[in-house]
Amino acid sequence: MSLIAYFDESGTHSGGPNAAKVFSLVGYIATQSLWKDDFVPKWNAMLNRFELPDPKYFHATELEGGSYPYNRLNERQREDLKMSAVNIPVNSGMIGVGGAVLIPAYKRMLAPYIKAGKIDKDPYVFLFSQAVVESIAMSSAFLGEDPRDPIAFVFDNHPRWSLQAHEMYVRMQNDKEWPNRVWLGTVRFEDKKKYVPLQAADNIAFETYHYVHGNLGRPAMNRFLSWPQNHARYYNEEGLQAFIDICRTDGKF
C-alpha cells in the first residue's frame, strides 16, 4: 500500500492505582517509499552513532530515565539522541497524527454521550478511531499518490489494547454508511523494538503525553509544537469542549 501510518501509545488508562490522568496515541503517516528509503536509514544511522548494545532501538521512557541500555550514555549524549529522534521525522516530509486525552475531563464531559452510546467509554478506543479518521483526512496531502489506494495501519502491540483496537477497526471497515471505509487497508500490531517507525511514534506519543499532563517547556515537545505538519489533537478540557461543539454542529451529539 502506498501510505502507511504507525502509532504508539503512552500512559495507562485502564484504571487501578497506576492509572495515569493522560493517555496518548500518536504517530505518523507517510508514503511507503519515504519510510523505507529515507526515514529508516536515517534512524538506523542515528542509533549507530551511539555505543548502544545490539539490537539498537529507541525507547523514550528508558532514555529519559537513564535506564539500560541508555545508562551507557552521558546526559549530553542522551539529549542529542532525544532531539535527533525528533528532527528526523520532522524534517522528513511525513505528517504527525493522533492525539492525547485528559482522562478525568473525558469521563466527566463526555459522560452523557458515553451513556447514550454515542461514544466509547474507553479513551484508547476513542483515540484509536480518531487516529484512523485523521490519517484518512491527511492522506490527500501526499501528492502523486493514488487516492484509491487504502492506507496500511501499524500499531504497537499490546496484550489488551490490540484486541480492542482490532475489533474497532473491523467495525469501521464494515460500516457501510461511512464512505471513507474504502481507505482502510490492513491493520497490524507489532513490536516497536523490531519496527523502526514505531520507535519514532513512541517518541511523539511520550512527549504528547507529558504536554497534555501539564509538563510544559520540554525542548522535544516544543519542536513538535512548532512543526506545521503536526496535526495531533490535544483533548484537555478546552479540546474536549471543541470536540463536543463540532459533534453538536454535525448532528452527532
DRENVEX-241707 format. One record per residue (C-alpha): residue number from 1; residue in three letters; x, y, z. Coordinates in nm, 2 decimals. Example, Ala and Ser with C-alpha at 12.3 -4.5 7.8 and 13.67 -1.06 7.14 Angstrom:
REM DRENVEX-241707
   seq   type        X        Y        Z
     1    ala     1.23    -0.45     0.78
     2    ser     1.37    -0.11     0.71
This chain:
REM DRENVEX-241707
   seq   type        X        Y        Z
     1    met     0.00     0.00     0.00
     2    ser     0.13     0.34    -0.09
     3    leu     0.07     0.51     0.25
     4    ile     0.15     0.36     0.59
     5    ala     0.06     0.50     0.94
     6    tyr     0.25     0.40     1.25
     7    phe     0.12     0.47     1.60
     8    asp     0.23     0.41     1.96
     9    glu     0.06     0.49     2.29
    10    ser     0.18     0.64     2.62
    11    gly     0.01     0.62     2.96
    12    thr    -0.21     0.37     3.14
    13    his    -0.59     0.43     3.10
    14    ser    -0.74     0.11     3.23
    15    gly    -0.78     0.21     3.60
    16    gly    -0.62     0.09     3.92
    17    pro    -0.36     0.26     4.14
    18    asn    -0.11     0.30     3.85
    19    ala    -0.36     0.46     3.61
    20    ala    -0.24     0.79     3.45
    21    lys    -0.45     1.10     3.41
    22    val    -0.35     1.13     3.04
    23    phe    -0.35     0.87     2.76
    24    ser    -0.19     0.94     2.42
    25    leu    -0.19     0.76     2.09
    26    val     0.02     0.94     1.83
    27    gly     0.22     0.86     1.53
    28    tyr     0.30     0.95     1.17
    29    ile     0.16     0.88     0.82
    30    ala     0.39     0.88     0.52
    31    thr     0.45     0.70     0.19
    32    gln     0.60     0.36     0.18
    33    ser     0.90     0.49    -0.01
    34    leu     0.96     0.76     0.24
    35    trp     0.96     0.51     0.53
    36    lys     1.18     0.27     0.36
    37    asp     1.43     0.48     0.16
    38    asp     1.46     0.79     0.37
    39    phe     1.34     0.75     0.73
    40    val     1.46     0.40     0.82
    41    pro     1.82     0.46     0.70
    42    lys     1.85     0.79     0.89
    43    trp     1.70     0.64     1.21
    44    asn     1.94     0.35     1.20
    45    ala     2.23     0.58     1.13
    46    met     2.12     0.79     1.44
    47    leu     2.13     0.48     1.66
    48    asn     2.46     0.36     1.53
    49    arg     2.62     0.69     1.63
    50    phe     2.60     0.58     1.99
    51    glu     2.77     0.29     2.17
    52    leu     2.45     0.10     2.24
    53    pro     2.43    -0.28     2.26
    54    asp     2.26    -0.47     1.98
    55    pro     1.98    -0.48     1.89
    56    lys     1.98    -0.10     1.90
    57    tyr     1.65     0.07     1.95
    58    phe     1.49     0.39     2.08
    59    his     1.25     0.40     2.37
    60    ala     1.16     0.74     2.52
    61    thr     1.08     0.63     2.87
    62    glu     1.40     0.43     2.92
    63    leu     1.61     0.71     2.76
    64    glu     1.47     0.98     2.99
    65    gly     1.51     0.76     3.29
    66    gly     1.86     0.68     3.20
    67    ser     1.79     0.31     3.25
    68    tyr     1.96     0.03     3.05
    69    pro     2.08     0.05     2.78
    70    tyr     2.09     0.43     2.79
    71    asn     2.28     0.44     3.11
    72    arg     2.58     0.39     2.89
    73    leu     2.53     0.74     2.76
    74    asn     2.61     1.06     2.94
    75    glu     2.35     1.34     2.98
    76    arg     2.47     1.53     2.67
    77    gln     2.45     1.22     2.45
    78    arg     2.10     1.14     2.58
    79    glu     1.99     1.49     2.49
    80    asp     2.15     1.46     2.15
    81    leu     1.97     1.12     2.08
    82    lys     1.64     1.27     2.20
    83    met     1.65     1.57     1.97
    84    ser     1.77     1.36     1.68
    85    ala     1.47     1.14     1.72
    86    val     1.25     1.45     1.69
    87    asn     1.43     1.61     1.40
    88    ile     1.45     1.31     1.17
    89    pro     1.07     1.27     1.13
    90    val     1.01     1.65     1.15
    91    asn     1.25     1.71     0.86
    92    ser     1.13     1.41     0.65
    93    gly     0.80     1.52     0.49
    94    met     0.58     1.29     0.69
    95    ile     0.27     1.41     0.89
    96    gly     0.21     1.37     1.26
    97    val    -0.14     1.25     1.36
    98    gly    -0.32     1.12     1.66
    99    gly    -0.37     1.28     2.00
   100    ala    -0.39     1.27     2.37
   101    val    -0.68     1.29     2.62
   102    leu    -0.71     1.42     2.97
   103    ile    -0.89     1.12     3.12
   104    pro    -1.08     1.28     3.42
   105    ala    -1.22     1.55     3.18
   106    tyr    -1.30     1.29     2.92
   107    lys    -1.51     1.08     3.17
   108    arg    -1.68     1.39     3.31
   109    met    -1.75     1.60     3.00
   110    leu    -1.85     1.31     2.77
   111    ala    -2.05     1.11     3.03
   112    pro    -2.39     1.19     2.88
   113    tyr    -2.27     1.08     2.53
   114    ile    -2.10     0.77     2.67
   115    lys    -2.42     0.67     2.85
   116    ala    -2.62     0.73     2.53
   117    gly    -2.38     0.50     2.34
   118    lys    -2.27     0.78     2.10
   119    ile    -1.90     0.75     2.20
   120    asp    -1.69     0.47     2.36
   121    lys    -1.62     0.49     2.73
   122    asp    -1.26     0.37     2.67
   123    pro    -1.01     0.65     2.59
   124    tyr    -0.80     0.41     2.39
   125    val    -1.08     0.33     2.15
   126    phe    -1.17     0.70     2.12
   127    leu    -0.81     0.79     2.03
   128    phe    -0.78     0.49     1.80
   129    ser    -1.08     0.58     1.59
   130    gln    -0.97     0.95     1.59
   131    ala    -0.62     0.85     1.47
   132    val    -0.76     0.64     1.18
   133    val    -1.01     0.92     1.08
   134    glu    -0.73     1.18     1.09
   135    ser    -0.49     0.96     0.89
   136    ile    -0.75     0.94     0.61
   137    ala    -0.81     1.31     0.62
   138    met    -0.43     1.38     0.59
   139    ser    -0.37     1.13     0.32
   140    ser    -0.46     1.37     0.05
   141    ala    -0.16     1.58     0.14
   142    phe     0.07     1.33    -0.03
   143    leu     0.06     1.45    -0.39
   144    gly     0.10     1.19    -0.66
   145    glu    -0.04     0.90    -0.45
   146    asp    -0.33     0.71    -0.59
   147    pro    -0.63     0.83    -0.38
   148    arg    -0.79     0.49    -0.43
   149    asp    -0.51     0.31    -0.25
   150    pro    -0.60     0.21     0.10
   151    ile    -0.38     0.30     0.40
   152    ala    -0.20     0.04     0.60
   153    phe    -0.20     0.09     0.98
   154    val     0.06    -0.04     1.22
   155    phe     0.02     0.00     1.60
   156    asp     0.24    -0.10     1.88
   157    asn     0.14    -0.44     2.01
   158    his    -0.02    -0.46     2.35
   159    pro    -0.18    -0.77     2.50
   160    arg    -0.51    -0.59     2.59
   161    trp    -0.54    -0.28     2.37
   162    ser    -0.46    -0.46     2.04
   163    leu    -0.76    -0.68     2.08
   164    gln    -0.99    -0.38     2.14
   165    ala    -0.83    -0.19     1.85
   166    his    -0.87    -0.47     1.61
   167    glu    -1.24    -0.51     1.69
   168    met    -1.29    -0.13     1.64
   169    tyr    -1.11    -0.14     1.31
   170    val    -1.32    -0.43     1.18
   171    arg    -1.64    -0.23     1.28
   172    met    -1.51     0.07     1.09
   173    gln    -1.44    -0.15     0.78
   174    asn    -1.79    -0.29     0.79
   175    asp    -1.97     0.04     0.85
   176    lys    -2.14     0.07     0.51
   177    glu    -2.27     0.42     0.60
   178    trp    -1.92     0.56     0.63
   179    pro    -1.78     0.63     0.28
   180    asn    -1.42     0.67     0.39
   181    arg    -1.40     0.30     0.49
   182    val    -1.27     0.23     0.14
   183    trp    -0.93     0.38     0.26
   184    leu    -0.90     0.12     0.54
   185    gly    -0.63    -0.13     0.44
   186    thr    -0.45    -0.38     0.65
   187    val    -0.40    -0.33     1.03
   188    arg    -0.12    -0.49     1.22
   189    phe     0.01    -0.48     1.58
   190    glu     0.39    -0.52     1.60
   191    asp     0.69    -0.49     1.84
   192    lys     0.84    -0.15     1.83
   193    lys     1.19    -0.29     1.91
   194    lys     1.17    -0.45     1.57
   195    tyr     0.98    -0.19     1.37
   196    val     1.18     0.13     1.35
   197    pro     0.89     0.36     1.26
   198    leu     0.71     0.26     1.58
   199    gln     1.01     0.39     1.77
   200    ala     0.95     0.74     1.62
   201    ala     0.58     0.71     1.72
   202    asp     0.69     0.62     2.07
   203    asn     0.88     0.95     2.10
   204    ile     0.60     1.18     1.99
   205    ala     0.34     0.98     2.20
   206    phe     0.57     1.02     2.50
   207    glu     0.61     1.39     2.45
   208    thr     0.24     1.45     2.38
   209    tyr     0.16     1.26     2.70
   210    his     0.37     1.50     2.90
   211    tyr     0.24     1.80     2.73
   212    val    -0.13     1.73     2.80
   213    his    -0.03     1.63     3.15
   214    gly     0.09     1.99     3.20
   215    asn     0.47     1.93     3.18
   216    leu     0.54     2.23     2.96
   217    gly     0.86     2.37     2.82
   218    arg     1.01     2.04     2.71
   219    pro     1.25     2.10     2.42
   220    ala     1.14     1.80     2.22
   221    met     0.77     1.89     2.25
   222    asn     0.84     2.25     2.17
   223    arg     0.99     2.13     1.85
   224    phe     0.69     1.92     1.77
   225    leu     0.45     2.21     1.85
   226    ser     0.64     2.44     1.61
   227    trp     0.62     2.18     1.33
   228    pro     0.34     2.27     1.08
   229    gln     0.29     1.91     0.99
   230    asn     0.20     1.80     1.34
   231    his    -0.18     1.76     1.34
   232    ala    -0.21     1.58     1.67
   233    arg    -0.51     1.69     1.88
   234    tyr    -0.50     1.77     2.25
   235    tyr    -0.82     1.67     2.43
   236    asn    -0.78     1.86     2.75
   237    glu    -1.09     2.04     2.88
   238    glu    -1.07     2.30     2.60
   239    gly    -1.00     2.04     2.33
   240    leu    -1.29     1.82     2.45
   241    gln    -1.53     2.12     2.45
   242    ala    -1.43     2.19     2.09
   243    phe    -1.48     1.83     2.00
   244    ile    -1.83     1.84     2.16
   245    asp    -1.92     2.16     1.98
   246    ile    -1.82     2.01     1.65
   247    cys    -2.02     1.69     1.71
   248    arg    -2.32     1.90     1.80
   249    thr    -2.29     2.11     1.49
   250    asp    -2.25     1.79     1.28
   251    gly    -2.56     1.64     1.44
   252    lys    -2.37     1.36     1.60
   253    phe    -2.45     1.47     1.96
